[in-house]
Amino acid sequence: MAFHPLILAGSLLPLVAAWPVSVAQQVAPVAADMDVIDLRRDATDRMTVPVRIGTAGPFAFLVDTGAERTVLARDVATRLGLAASGTATLVGVAGSQAVDLVEVEEINLGTRSFYGLSAPLLEGRFIGADGIIGLDSLQGQRVLLDFDRNRMAIGDAAALGGSRGFEIVVQARRRSGQLIMANALIDGVHTEIVIDTGSDASIGNRALQKALVRRHQQEKTELLSVTGQTITADLGLARKLELGGLTMTNTMIVFADAPPFERLSMTRRPAMLLGMNQLRLFHRVAIDFGARRILFDLPKGAAPPRS
């Protein structure tokens, strides 16, 4: 049986603090409607954006819609003279790990400022960036990912054009800050899907693997978490993924007992974290946390979804 190289995955879950921690924050956008921020790609095709910490920076932060917390690389905290203020347990895709916390007075993304963050520290070599922008910095906004122009826009839905130009609009439900789409089919199996920009691959739970096991031969691989931990996983290929009337073929899926599924109560039914390998097939993807909708813009030449 073949063994494939490491696959990098994010998906950080909430902290279990071993020290009193304040996670309150305020967002103060200077621009009234939206920000447009240039995106860069890391070595595994994930997205990073420039972030300032107070007046320092810019630093390259990974955009991770699968992470519920904003994270700082340890070497950046050392450079800025931020001393540990407490400890906590952080849960990633490969397990839990004790981490130090630092108090960050201000983080700036575009013209938006986030105050009073208590950020966990991880090693930059495992993150692949200087930090992670998580859901705690994106809630209530629409996040538009334009893969053709390598740009990310943050703002309200009206400022970002509403539904114009999007062929597929999927209503989702919210759970623990995540938006979950429940109308997908993977080789005929009803599957719940969460958008995860912090993973270069799509990760399926064991219930999805069990439902597909008789239809596919699977190989072994490993998932590398941004915490530095690894977990053995099974690698499979789905022939057909149907979402909102759109059909995608030959989707690679990594199957593992990843803690995010348990946290989101997504272990009993088939579920998947949709990673960058599939998201980059679209022209644009908009994640509207306020309206609980996810919008997809097909690339040029792609067939429109069936009505």
C-alpha positions in Angstrom: 0.0 0.0 0.0 1.4 3.4 -1.0 2.3 6.1 1.6 1.9 9.7 0.5 3.8 12.8 1.8 2.5 15.0 4.6 -0.6 17.1 4.0 -0.7 20.4 5.9 -3.9 21.2 7.8 -5.1 24.0 10.1 -8.5 23.9 11.8 -7.7 25.1 15.3 -10.4 24.7 17.9 -11.2 26.9 21.0 -8.8 27.1 23.9 -9.4 25.5 27.2 -7.6 28.0 29.4 -5.5 27.1 32.4 -5.3 30.7 33.3 -8.0 33.4 33.4 -8.2 34.8 29.8 -10.1 37.7 28.4 -11.1 37.2 24.8 -13.2 40.3 24.4 -12.3 42.4 21.4 -13.6 45.4 19.5 -13.4 45.9 15.8 -13.0 49.5 14.5 -13.1 49.7 10.7 -11.7 53.0 9.3 -13.3 52.3 5.9 -17.1 52.3 6.2 -17.9 49.6 3.7 -15.0 47.2 2.8 -11.3 46.5 2.7 -9.5 44.9 -0.3 -6.3 43.1 0.7 -3.8 41.4 -1.6 -3.4 37.7 -1.0 -0.2 35.7 -1.3 0.3 31.9 -1.5 2.4 29.9 0.9 4.4 26.8 -0.1 1.3 24.6 0.1 -1.0 26.9 -1.9 -2.8 28.4 1.1 -3.5 32.1 1.5 -1.7 34.7 3.6 -2.4 38.4 4.1 -0.3 41.3 5.5 -1.1 42.1 9.2 0.2 44.8 11.5 0.6 44.3 15.2 0.4 47.7 16.7 2.9 49.7 14.6 5.1 46.7 13.8 4.9 44.7 10.6 3.5 43.9 8.2 3.5 40.2 9.0 2.3 37.4 6.8 -0.8 35.7 8.5 -2.5 32.6 7.2 -6.2 33.0 6.4 -7.9 30.0 8.1 -11.7 29.8 8.1 -11.3 26.5 9.9 -9.6 28.1 12.9 -11.7 29.7 15.6 -8.9 31.7 17.1 -6.3 34.2 15.9 -2.8 32.8 16.5 0.7 34.3 16.8 4.0 32.7 15.9 6.3 32.4 18.9 9.3 34.1 17.1 7.1 37.1 16.3 6.0 37.4 19.9 9.7 37.2 21.0 10.6 39.9 18.5 7.9 42.2 19.8 8.7 41.5 23.5 5.4 39.9 24.3 5.7 37.8 27.4 3.5 34.8 28.2 0.5 35.8 30.3 -1.0 32.3 30.8 -1.3 28.8 29.4 -4.1 26.9 27.6 -4.8 23.7 25.7 -5.2 24.1 22.0 -6.9 21.4 19.9 -5.8 21.0 16.2 -6.5 18.4 13.5 -4.0 16.0 15.0 -4.7 16.4 18.7 -4.4 18.7 21.7 -1.3 20.6 22.9 -0.5 22.9 25.8 0.4 26.4 24.5 1.4 29.8 26.0 -0.8 32.8 25.6 0.2 36.4 25.0 -1.9 39.6 25.3 -2.0 41.5 22.0 -3.3 45.1 22.3 -4.0 45.7 18.7 -4.0 43.7 15.4 -4.7 45.6 12.1 -6.0 43.9 9.0 -6.5 46.4 6.2 -8.3 49.3 7.9 -9.9 47.0 10.5 -8.4 47.0 14.0 -8.9 44.2 16.6 -8.2 45.0 20.2 -7.6 43.0 23.4 -6.7 39.7 21.9 -5.4 36.9 24.0 -3.5 34.9 21.3 -2.0 31.4 21.6 1.6 30.9 20.5 2.6 28.3 17.9 5.9 27.6 16.2 6.1 29.6 12.9 7.7 26.7 11.0 4.6 24.6 11.6 2.2 27.4 10.8 4.1 28.3 7.7 3.4 31.9 8.4 3.8 34.6 11.1 0.4 33.9 12.5 -3.2 32.9 11.7 -6.3 35.0 11.2 -9.2 33.0 12.6 -12.9 33.3 12.8 -12.8 35.5 15.9 -11.5 38.3 13.6 -14.0 37.6 10.8 -17.4 37.1 12.4 -20.3 39.2 11.2 -18.5 40.0 7.9 -18.6 38.8 4.4 -15.2 37.4 3.3 -14.7 37.4 -0.4 -11.8 35.3 -1.8 -11.0 36.2 -5.4 -8.5 33.5 -6.5 -8.1 35.0 -10.0 -6.9 38.4 -8.8 -5.3 37.0 -5.6 -7.4 39.4 -3.4 -9.5 39.1 -0.3 -12.3 41.6 0.5 -13.9 42.1 3.9 -17.1 44.0 4.4 -20.9 43.9 4.3 -22.7 42.0 1.6 -24.1 45.1 -0.1 -20.7 46.7 -0.4 -19.3 43.5 -1.9 -22.0 43.3 -4.6 -24.6 41.1 -3.0 -25.2 37.9 -5.0 -24.3 39.4 -8.4 -21.9 37.3 -10.4 -22.4 34.2 -8.2 -23.9 31.2 -9.9 -24.3 29.1 -6.7 -25.7 30.4 -3.4 -25.8 27.9 -0.6 -27.7 28.6 2.7 -25.8 27.3 5.7 -26.3 26.9 9.4 -24.0 28.2 12.1 -22.3 26.1 14.8 -19.4 27.2 17.0 -18.8 30.1 14.6 -18.6 27.8 11.6 -21.0 27.8 8.6 -22.1 24.3 7.7 -23.5 23.4 4.3 -25.8 20.3 4.5 -26.9 19.8 0.9 -23.8 18.2 -0.7 -23.5 14.8 -2.2 -20.3 12.8 -2.4 -20.7 9.8 -4.7 -24.3 9.8 -3.8 -23.7 10.2 0.0 -25.4 13.1 1.8 -22.5 15.1 3.4 -22.1 18.1 5.6 -19.4 20.5 4.4 -17.4 23.3 6.2 -15.1 25.7 4.2 -11.5 25.3 5.5 -9.0 27.7 3.9 -6.3 26.6 6.4 -5.9 23.1 4.9 -4.4 22.4 1.5 -6.6 19.2 1.2 -10.2 18.3 1.9 -10.6 16.2 5.1 -13.4 13.7 5.5 -14.6 12.1 8.8 -14.8 8.4 9.5 -18.6 8.3 8.8 -18.0 9.5 5.3 -15.1 7.0 4.8 -17.4 4.2 6.0 -20.1 5.2 3.6 -17.6 5.2 0.7 -15.4 2.4 1.7 -17.0 -0.2 -0.6 -16.6 2.1 -3.6 -13.0 3.2 -3.3 -9.6 1.7 -2.7 -7.7 3.9 -0.2 -4.0 4.6 0.6 -2.2 6.0 3.6 -0.9 9.5 4.3 -0.2 11.8 7.2 -1.8 15.1 8.2 0.5 17.7 9.7 -1.2 20.2 12.0 -0.1 23.7 12.6 0.6 22.6 16.2 3.4 20.4 14.8 1.6 17.2 15.5 0.9 14.5 12.9 -1.9 12.0 12.5 -2.0 9.0 10.2 -4.9 9.2 7.7 -6.4 7.4 4.7 -6.3 8.9 1.3 -9.2 8.4 -1.2 -10.7 9.8 -4.4 -14.3 10.7 -4.7 -15.6 10.5 -8.3 -18.3 13.1 -7.9 -18.9 15.9 -5.5 -22.3 17.7 -6.0 -22.9 21.0 -4.3 -25.7 23.4 -5.2 -26.3 21.9 -8.6 -22.6 22.0 -9.5 -20.6 18.8 -10.0 -16.9 18.4 -9.4 -15.1 15.3 -10.3 -12.1 13.4 -8.9 -11.9 15.0 -5.5 -9.1 13.9 -3.3 -10.2 13.4 0.3 -8.1 12.6 3.4 -10.0 10.6 6.0 -9.1 11.0 9.7 -10.5 11.2 13.2 -9.8 14.9 13.3 -11.0 16.7 16.5 -12.8 19.5 14.6 -15.5 17.0 13.7 -16.2 16.1 17.3 -16.2 19.8 18.3 -18.7 20.6 15.6 -20.9 17.5 16.4 -20.1 16.1 13.0 -18.9 12.6 13.8 -22.1 10.5 13.4 -23.0 11.6 9.9 -20.8 12.0 6.8 -18.9 15.3 6.9 -16.0 17.0 5.2 -13.8 20.1 5.6 -13.5 21.5 2.1 -9.8 22.6 1.6 -7.9 24.7 -0.9 -7.4 22.0 -3.4 -11.1 22.3 -4.3 -11.7 26.0 -3.4 -9.2 27.1 -6.0 -11.3 25.5 -8.7 -13.6 28.5 -8.4 -13.2 32.0 -9.7 -14.4 33.5 -6.3 -15.8 32.2 -3.1 -17.7 34.4 -0.6 -18.3 33.4 3.0 -21.1 35.5 4.5 -21.0 35.0 8.2 -23.8 37.5 8.8 -26.3 36.1 6.4 -25.1 32.5 6.8 -24.6 32.0 3.1 -21.7 30.7 1.0 -21.5 31.9 -2.6 -19.5 30.4 -5.5 -18.5 32.0 -8.7 -17.7 29.5 -11.4 -14.5 29.9 -13.5 -14.8 30.9 -17.1 -15.9 28.1 -19.4 -17.4 26.0 -16.6 -21.0 24.8 -17.1 -23.6 26.5 -15.0 -25.4 24.4 -12.4 -28.6 22.6 -13.4 -31.8 24.3 -12.4 
